[in-house]
C-alpha cells in the first residue's frame, strides 16, 4: 500500500513539473534561510558559555550617569574575603598606554630570532584560573602567576614562536629585548566566542613590583576589570544590593554621596558573563560587543521568511488539491476509505516537503562560503545534528500542509463530486487571500527595513564629522620615546612630497577615550565627565577642526604644557551651566587626575567646535585637549595619495630611523571610522539579502497561485471572449484581484515598517528623518515585482483561443 502511494505521489510530481518546482524551490529557500540565520543567532548567543558553570560567572560594573566596566583593583580579593558566597574572584587589565590605548610589545625569541609585535597581553591576579578555567596543556599556571618573571602563552602563540618545540622553561625578550620572561605554562587558545581575547598572561605581582605604592592598584582608581565566580545557589541580586554599603569601609563615601547614589539607583552591579557580548555597551569594554537588537532583527527576518515559504507551500498544496476532486470521487466510488485518502494527501505533501529539505541542504552547502564572508564568521555545519532538525522541520510543514486537503476533500460525498456540485468553500478562499496579504506585508516590511538601514549608513558616510577623514594616514607610535623627538620627526616627514601636515595624539576619533571629572573654579559641586586626549600643536590644523573661541596651543606659550586646556563647545556649555559666564575662555578648571582627589589646575585657552570623536550612536560628549609629548599613541599625516606607494615607502624610511625596534604599520582614518559601524553594515547587507529572498519566495508562491486561479477561470475567460471582451480588458480583470491584495498588503506594511525602523533609529543620536515616500517606494517596488510575476500568465490566459476552453461545453 505504501509503495502504491509513493508511486502515485512520484507520478504526480513528474506530471505537474512546474507546480512541483514552484513548491520545492519556495520551501527550500525558506528552510535554507532560516537555517543560515539560526547558525548566526546560535553563534551570537553562544558567547562565554564554554567555562565550567558559566552561569555563576559575573563581572562587577559601576552604575552612575555614565556606567562603566572598570572598578578598583583590590575589590576582587576583598569581595572573596568578606562574602562567603563568592567562591573566587580575579582582577585583570590590559597594559594601557595613555588615553586607554592598548600598548604594543615587541616580543622576540632570541634563539631563533623570531620577532612580532603583540597587543593581546593581560595582567591578571594569581586567581585567574580559579575564575576562568581555561585548559592548561603544558606547565603549571598557578606557579607561573606566582612568579614575577613568569609568562603564560596560548597554543597558537607557542606555535608561532617555538614551532613544535616544548616552550616550557624557555625565554622571550620583550620591549626591544630589555626584559626577559620565562614561559611557564601554555593554555588552550581563547575561543572566538569570547568577549575578550589574549595570547599572553603576566602576573600583577610583576607590575606591582615596579611601583608598589601606585594609586593604580588602590581603591581610589577605577581602572581594572573584576570578575567573580559565585557559589551555586547564590542570588546575584542579593549580593549586588550589599556592595555599595560594604565598599564604604574601603572608599571614603560621605553620607550625602551615599544617599544620593541610593536615591539615583547608582552603585555596583553584577553583570552575568553571558550577557556581556550582546547586552553590554558600557564605557571601556575590553572589545567591541555585538547587539541583541540586531540578533532579534535577524531572528524576525528568518522566521518571517520561513513563514512566507510555509504559507506558500500550504496555499499551493490546498489550491492544487482542489483540482483533484474527480479523482477523489472515483477513488471513493471504487471503495477507497477516508483514512486512505487522508494518508495519501499527507504522504504526498510530506514527500514534497522532504525533497525541499534535500534541496535546502544543498543550498546551504553552496551558499555557506558566501555567507561566511558576508557575516565575517567561519560557520561550519554539523550535518549529523542539522539534518535531523531540518527533516523534522520539513516533516512538520508537510504534515500540516496535507492536513487541510486530506480532511476537507476526503469528507466529500462521491456523488456530489462526480456531479460537479462540490465546490471549494469561500472560507477557504478567504484564508488563501489573507495568507497572500500576509506574505507581501512581511516582504514589504523587510524591503523597507533594508532600505532604511542602507539610507542611515549612507547618511553616516556623507555627514560632516567636523574634521577631515579623507587622505589621513595613521601610524601607531609603538615606541613611546618617539614622542620626545616628535618635532624632529614631523619636520623630516614634511619634506616628503605629498605630506601637507603632520600631528600626534594619544587618541583619534572612533577610538576609546579616557574620561575624568572636570569642574570650573567658582562652581562647587558642579562636575562633568570629560573625555580627554593628549595632542600636539598641529592637531587642529592637521585634522581641520574649527576653533570657536580663543586660541589653540602655541609653541611660544611655555605655560601651555600641561597647564592649559582646549575644550569643545559641549564641554564649555556644560561647565558654564551654573555660573552662566559670558565666556569660559581664561577661566581656571580643576581636572581630577585620580579617584583619590588629586587635581591638576589649568586655564581654558580655547574652545574648539564640536566634532564627532565617537560614533553616531551617541551625541557629542564633552572633550578636553591637553598638550603632552609623553602620551602620544598615534602619528597622523595628511597625505596627497597620488603616487601613494612611493610616498608611503618614503614615510616608512623616515619613521624607521626613529623607531627600528617595532614593525612599521599604517592605516587610513576613514577605514578606522568605518569599523564603528561594521555591525550595522553586516546587518544591513544580510537583512537586505533576506528581504530579497522573501520577495522572491512570495512571488514564487504568487506565480503558482495565479497558475491555478487562471486555470480555474479558463471557461469564464473563454465565454467573456466569445461575448466580445477585449484582451486588455481580460488582462485587467485577471490582474485585478491579486493587485488589490498586494495593495492592501502595502497599506498594512507601511505603518508597521515605520514603527519598527523608528525604534531602530533610536540607537543613533544622529540619524535620518523617516519619509513616507521611502516606505511607499518600497511598497511600490513589491507591487511592481508582483504584477510582473503574474502578468505573463494573465496575458497568456487572455490571448488563449476560447475554442480550446469551450469545446466540451
N, C-alpha and C positions, 0 to 999 in steps of 0.2 A: 504493500500500500504506500509506504513512504517513498519507495523508488518511483512509483507511478506519479506521486505528487511532484517529486523532484523533476521528473521528465517533463511534466506539464508546465512547471514553472520555467524550466530552461527553454522550452519551445516558445513560451510566451515572451520571454526576454528577447529571443532571436527574432521573433515575428515583429515585435514593436521596438526595433533598434533605437529609433530616435527617442522614444519615451524612456527607454532604459538608460540611454546615455545621459539624458537630462537628469533623471533621478539619481543616478550614480555620481555624476560629476558634482551636482549641488551638495549632496550629503557628504561626499568625500572631502570637498573643500572645507565644509563646516567642521568636520571632525579633525582634519589636519590643523586648521586654525586654532581650535580650542586646545589641541594637544601642545602646539608650539607655545601658546600663551601660558598654559599650565606649567610648562617647564620653566618659563621666565618667572612666574609667580612663586613656584616652589623654591626656585633659586634665591629670590629676593627675601623670602620669608625664612630661609634656612640659615641665616647668618648667626654665628656664635652658638650653634647648637651641638657642636662636636665635643664640648667639655663634659666631663663626668658630672652629672647632676647640675647641668647648666641652669636649671630653674632656681637654684639657690644663689646664683651669682648676681651681684648688683654693683653699680657704680655710684659713688657719692657725688652729687652735684650741689651747686649753690643756687638757690632761687631768690632773685630780687627783681628790680625793674629791668635788669639786663642779665638774664640767667646765664650761668657759665658751667663748664665741665671741671674746672680746676679748683682744688681745695688744698688745705695745708698739708705738708709732708708728714708731720708727726701724727696726723689724725688716724691713719690706718692702724698703727700699732696701739694707739690709745683706745680705740674702739674695741679691739680684741681684749685688751687688759681690763676694760671697765664694763663690758657687756658679755656675759657668759653665752648668750645666744649667738654670738659671732664666732664661727669656727676658725676663720683665718682672714687675713687682710694683707693687701700689698699696696705700696705707693710706687709709682713709676712715672717716668717722663722722658721724652726725647731730650737730647742735649741741645737746648735752644741757643740760638745766637740772638743778637739784638733784634728787636721788633718781632719776636716769636717766629723767627725763621729757623728751620732745621739746619744744623751745622753739617758741613760736608767734611768727611775724614778721608785722608789718603791712607789706604791700607796696603801693605806690601809683604809678600812672602820673600824674605831676604835670601833664602837658599835658592829659590827658583827665579827670583827677580820678576815675580808676577805682581802687578800693581793695578788697583782700581780705586776709583773714588766712591765712597759709600755714604749714604744718608740714613739707612734703616737701622739705627742703633738706639737702644733704650737703656737707661739707667734704672735699675729695679732694686727693691728690697730683697733681703735674703729669703723672704717667704713667697717669692713669686710663684714657684712651682707648687706651693700648697694651695694657692687660689686657682691658677691656670695650670691644669695638669697636662702639660704637653708631654708626649712620649720622648724620653731621652734615650737615644740609640747608642751613645758612647759616653764614657766618662761619668763623673759624679757632679750633678748640677748643684747640689747643696754645698759641696766643698768649693766649687767654683765661685759661688756667690759670697762665700765667707772669705775669699782671698782678694786682696786689693788689686792684684795684677791678673786675676782670673778673667777669662774670656769664654763665653758660650756662643757657639755659632750654629747656624742651620745646616741641614744636609746639603742643600744646593750651594751654600756659601763654602762649605768644606770641599765640595767637588770643584768649585771654581778656583780655589787657591791651592788645594793639595792633590787634586785628581783622585786616584784610588788609594792613596796612602792614608794611613791612620793619622789624623791630625793631633790626637791627644798628646800633650806634652810639648808640642811644637809652638814656636813663637811667630807672632805677626807684629810688624812695625807699623805704628800709627802716627799720624801727624808729621809727615815728612821725615819719617824714621827717627823721631825724637822720643817715642815711647814704645816700649816692648811689652806686649801682653801675651800670656801663655794660654793656649787653648786647653780647657779642662773638661769641656763637655760639648756634645753635639746633639741637637734636638731635631725632631721632625719639622719640616717646613710648615710655617703657618698656613693653614688652608686659605684659599681665595675668599671663602665666605667668612671673613673676619672683619670687624670694624677697625682693627689696627694690625699692622704688619711690621715685622722686624726680622733681621738676619743676624744681629749681634746683640748680646746682652752683657752688660758690665754691672758690677755691684755699686750701689750707692755708697758703700764703705769707701770705695776708691775716690769718688767725687767729693765726699765729705772730708777726706784726709787732707785735701789741698787747702780747705778753709773751714775748719770745724765750726767756727762761730758765725758763719754766713747766715744772714737773715733768710736766705732762700730755703733753708732747712728748718725754719722756726714757724711757730703758729701764725705769725703775722703775715706770711707770704702765701697767698692763694695761687700756687704755681705748679701743682702736681695733680696727677690723676690717681684717685684712690678707689680700690675695688675690694668688695667683701664677699666672703663665702659664708652664708648663714647656715646654721644647723637646721636639719629638716624639721618642718613644722613651725618654724619661726615666722611670725607675722611681720613683714617688712614695714607695714604702715604703723604698727605699734612702735617698733624701733625708731622709725623715722620721726615720730612725734616726740621722742625723748631727746633728740640730738641737739636742738637749739639751746635748751636749758642746760644740758650736760656740758656743752662746749664752753660755757661761761667760766668754768674753772681753769680753762687754758687761754681763752681770749678775753681781753678786757671789753666787755659789752655792758654799757650802762643800763640802768633800769629803763630809762626813756627809750634807748635804742632797742632794747629787748621788747618792750611793749609795742613799739611801732612796728617791729618785724612781725610780731604775733598778729597784730591787727591787719597787716597787709598780706598775711599768709606767706611771709618770707621765711627762709631757713634752708636747712639741708634736706635733700631728697635722696631716696634710694631708687635708682633707675634700673629696672631689670636689664640684664645684659642683652637679652634677645630683642629688646625694644630700641636699642641704640641705632642700628643701621637705618631703620625705616621711620622712626618716630622722633629722633633727636636731632635738633638743629640749633644747638646752643653755641655760645662763644667758645672758640678754641677746641673744636672737635679734632681728634687725632687725624682723621681722614674725612674726606667728603662723603657724607652719607647719602643713602637713597631717599625715596619719598613714598610714604604709604599711600598718598593720594594717587600717585601715578600707577601704583600696583592696583588700586581699586579701579582706575580707568581701564587698565588692561584686562582685568577680570570682567568688567562690564562689557568691553568690546568683544572678548572671546565668547562669553555666554550668549550675548545677543546675536553674534554671528552664527553660533551653533543653533540657537532657537530659530533663526531665519531658515537655516538649512533643514531643520527638522520640520518646520511648518511647510516648507516646500514639498518635502518628501511625503508628508501626510496628505497634503492637499492633492498632490498628483496621484497618489495611490487611491484616494477616495474617488476623485474625479474619473480616473481610468476604470475603476471597478464598476462604475455606473453604466459603462458601455457593455458590460458582460451579463446583463440581465437575462438575455435569451439563453445564454449558455447555462446560467444557473437554473432557469426554468426547465430546460431539457434534462439537466442532471437530476433535479428533484423529481421530475416525472418518471425517470427510469429507476428511482429508488434511492438516490443519494440522501444520506441523513444530514440534518443541520450541523451536527458536530463535525462531520466530514468536510462540509463546505467551509465551515469556520476554520478548521485546521488548514485547509488548502490556502485560504486567503492569508492567514497569518504566516504560513510557511513561505509563500511567495514573497510577502513583504520582508520577512526575515532574511530570505535568500538574497534579495537585492541589497538590503542593509549590510549584510556581511561582505558582499562584493565591494560595497562602498568603503568598508573598513580596510580591505586589502589595498584599494586604490589610495586611501588616505595614508596608509603606512608608506607606500611608495612615494607619495608627495612629500611626506616628512623627510624621508631619506634624501630625496633630490634637493629639497629646499634648505636643509639644515646648515650647510656651509654659508649660504647667503644670509640666513637668519642669524648665525653667529657673528658675522661681520656687521650686521645691522645693529645688533644689541651690544656688541663689544664683549660678549661672553664666549665661553667654549663649551657649549652644551653637548652632552653625549646622551644618547638614548639607550636605556637599559631595556632592550626589547623583551627580555624574559618577564619584566614587570609591566611594560607598556602594552604588549599585545593582548593579554587577558583583559586589561581595563578597557581597551578600545573595542574588543569583541563584545564585552559586556555592554558598553555604551551603544554599539550598533544593534545588539540584540534587543535592548530596551526600546530603541527607536523603532525597530522593525515590528516588534510585537504590538506596541501602541498604535502604530500606523495601520496595522492589519486588523485591529480590533473592530473599528467602526464598520468597515465594509463587511466584515465577517458576520457581525451581529445584525446589521441592518438588512443586507441583501439575502442572507441565508434564512431570515424570518419571513420573507415574502412568499405568498402563495403562488404555485406554478401556473395556475390558470390565469391569474391576474397578469403575470409576467408575459405569458405567451400571447395573450390578447392585446398586449400593449397598454394595459391600464395601470401599470406600475410606474411611478414617477419618483424622481429624486425630490426629497422634501424641500420646501422653501427655507425651512430652518437650516438644513444642511448647506444650502446655497449661501445663506446669510453668514454662516460661520466661515465659509471659504472666503467670502468677500472681506469679512473682518480680519481674517488672517493676512490677506494681501495688504490691507491697510496697515496692519501692524508691521509687516516686513518692511514696507517702504518708509514708515515712520522711523524705524530704527536706522535704516540706511541713510536717510536724510540727516538724522541727528549725528551719526558718525561722520558724514561728509562735512557737516557744519563745524563739528568739533575739530576735525583735522585742519579745516580752513582757518579757524581762529588761532589754533596753535602756531601754524606757519606764519600768519599775519603778525602775531606777537613776537615771534623770533625775528622776523624781518624788521619790525619796529625797533627791537633791541640793537640790531646791526646798524640801523640808519640813524638812531637818535644821537644827538650831540652829547658826548660824555663830559664835556668841559675840559678836555685835553686831547692832544694828538695821540692816536694809537697806531697810525699807519707809518710804515718805514721806521719803526722804532726797534732797534736790536738790543736785547737784554743779555748781559753776560753775568753769570753768578760769580761773586767775589768769594772764592773758597778760602783764600789765604787772607786773613783779616789784616795782616800787616801792610797789604797793598793800600789800605786806606790812608796810612801815614805818608804815602808817596803819590797820593791821588792827583795833586795839582801837576806834578811832572808827567804822570801817565796821561792826563787829559790833554796837556799841551802837545805831547807826542802824537796822540791819536788825531788831534785837529789838523795835523799836517797831511793826513791821508786824504786823497781825493774822494769827494762824496760825503765826507763826515762834516756835518754842519753844526753839530752841538754835542757836548758830552756832559753827563752828570752822574751822580752817585746817590744812592739812598739805601736805607735799611729795608723799606717796604715799597711795593709797587701796587697800583690799582689791580684789583682782582685777587690779591693775596690776603693773608691773615694779618691783622694789626693788633698790637697790644693796646690795652686801654688802662687809663688811670684817672682817678678823681682830680678835677681841676676846679679851683674856686677863684673868684675875683676878690681882691683885698677890699674890705669895707662891706662885703656881702656875706656875713657869717651864716653858716648853716646851709648855704646855697651852693651845692657842688653838682657838677655834671660829669658823667663818664665821657672821657675824651680819647678817641683813638690817637695814636702818636706815630710819628715817623721821623727818623733822623735823615737829614738831607744836606746837600752841599749848596754852594752859592748859585749854581746854574740850573737848579732843578726846575724852577718855574719857567725859565726860558726854554729849556730843552723840551719839557712836556707841553709848552704853550698853554699854561694855566694863567688865567687872568687875575690881576690884582685889583681888588675893590677899593682898598683904602690903605694909606700908609706906604710902607716900603717892604722889600724883601731883604734878606741877609746880604751884607756888603763886606767885602774883604777889608776895607779901610776901617770898619767898625769892630774893634777888637772885642768889645763887650758882647757882640752877637754870639760868641761861642758859649753855649750852654747858659746864657743869661738873657737871651732874647727869644721871643716866640712869635711865630706867624700862625694865625688860626684861620679857619674858614668862616664863611658867613653864618652858618648854622651855629657854630660854637660861640660866635660873637653875640648872636641873638639870644641864646640860652643863658650865657654868662651874665648878660645885661638885663635879664628878665626882672630882677629885683630892684636894682638901682636906677634903671632907665636913664643912663648917662647919654649925652649927645653922641659920644663915641667911646669905644673901649681901647682904641689905639693910645698907647702911652700909659695905660693902667697896669698896675702890678698884679700878677696872678700867682697863686700857690699851686704847685704841681706836686702831687703826692707820689713820692718815689716808691714807697712800700707800705704794707698794711700796719707797720709799727708807728706810723705817723711822721716819718722823715719827709720834710718838704724841701723843694727847690723853688726859690723865688726868682722871678724874672719879669720883664716887661713885654707887653704886646707891641711889636713894632709895625705889624702889618696885618691886613685881613685879605686873604685870597678869596676869589669867587668859588662858590660851591662847585665841586665836580664829583662824579660818580666813582669813588675809590672802592666801592663794594658793588655787588650785583644789584640788579633792578628789583630783587626780591625785597630789599629794604630801602627806606628813604635815606637821603644823605644824612650821615651822622656827624657830630662834632669831630673836628680833626685839628691836631696841633703839630706844627713842624718845629724841630729843634736842629740846630747846626752842630754836628759832631762827626769828625772824621773817623772816630774809633768804632763806629757802629754800622758801617756800610756793608750791605749784603749784595747789592746789585749795581752794575755799571749800565747806564742807559745811553745809547748812541743814536742820535738822529742821523739816518744814513740814506742818501740817494741810492736806491737799489739798482740803478743801471750799472751793468757790469758787476753784479753782486759777488760772484765767485772770487774775482780778483780782489775786490775791496775787503771781503771778509777774511781772505788769506792775509792781506796786509795788516788787518786788525789783530789777527791771531799772532802774527810775527811780533808785533809790538807788545801785545799783552803778555806773551810768554817770557819776555825779557824781565817782567816784573813778578811773574809767578810761574816758575817752572816745576813746582812740586805737584801741581794738580793738573788734571786734564782740562783743556780748553773746551768750553761749551757755550752755545748761544741759543737764543730763541727769539721769536718775534712777539712783541707785546700783544698785538691783536689776536694771535693764536692762544696766548695765555688767557686773555679775557674770554675767549670763546669757551674755554674749559668750564667756566662757571655755569654754562647753560647746556652742558653735554647731556644731562639727564633729560632736559626738555627737548633737545634736538632728537634724541633717540626715540623718546616717547612720541613726538610728532610724526616721525617717519613711520614707526611701527603702527601708530594709530591710523595714519593715512593709508597705509598698506591694507590694514584690515577693513577700513571703510570701503576701499575699492573692492575688496573681495566680497564684502557684504552686499554691495550693489550688484556685483556680478552674480552672486547666488540668487538674489531677489529677482534679477532679470531672467536667469535661467528658469526659475520657477514660473515667472510670468509668461515666458515663452511657452512652456509646457501647458499652462492653463489655457492660453489662447488657442493652442492647437486643439485641445479638447473642446473648448467652448465653441470655436468656429466650426468644428466637425459636427457638433450637435445642431448648429443652426444652418446646416447645408441646405436643407429643403426650404427653410424660410427665405434664405438668400435667393434660391432659385425662383421661388414664387414672386418675390419682390422684383427680380429682373424681368420676369415674364410680364409683370404688370407695369413695367416701364421705369423702374428705379435706375438712376444713373450710377456709374461706377464710383464717382466722388461721393455721392450720397450714401452708398453702401459702405464705403470705407469709413466715413464719418460715423455712421451708425455702429459699425463694429468696434471702432476705437472708443466710442463714447463711454461705454460702461466702465472700461478699465481706466480711462483717463480720469473719470470722476473719482474713482477710488484713490488714484495716486495723488490727485489734487487735495483730497481730504487728508491723506497722509501728510502732505506738505503743511497743511494748516495746523495739524496736531503737532508736527515735529518742530516747527519754528519756535513756539514758546518754551517747549521742553529743552531744546538746544540752547536757547537764550539763557534760561535759568542755570543750566549746567556750566556753561562757559563763563557766565558772570561770576559764579563761585570759583572757578579755576583761576580767573584773573585776579582774584583777591590775594593770590600768592605773590603778586608783584606790586611793589609800591608804585611803579610807573608802568602803565600798560595802555593798550589801545582802547578806544571807545567802541563799544559794540554798535554796529549799524544794522538796521533792519534789512538793508538790501544785501548784506553778506549772507544772511540766512535765506533770504528769498532766492538769491542766485544759486545757492547750494540746492535748494528745493527744485528750482527750475532745471538744473543740470540733471537731477534724478528723474524728473518728469520727461525731459528730452530723451534721456537714455532709455527709459521705459517705453516711450512712444516709438522710438526707432526699433526697439526689440519686437514690438507686436505689429508694426506697420507692414512688414514683409508678409506675414500671414494674413493680415487684413486685405492687402492688395490681391494676394493670391486667391483668397476666397471670393472677393468682389468680381474678379475678371473671369472666374470659372464659368464654363458653359452650363447653363441651367438644365439642359437636356440630360446631363450626366446625373444630376441630383434628383430629377423628377421622373426618370424613365420607368421606375417601378410603381408610380402612383396611378 
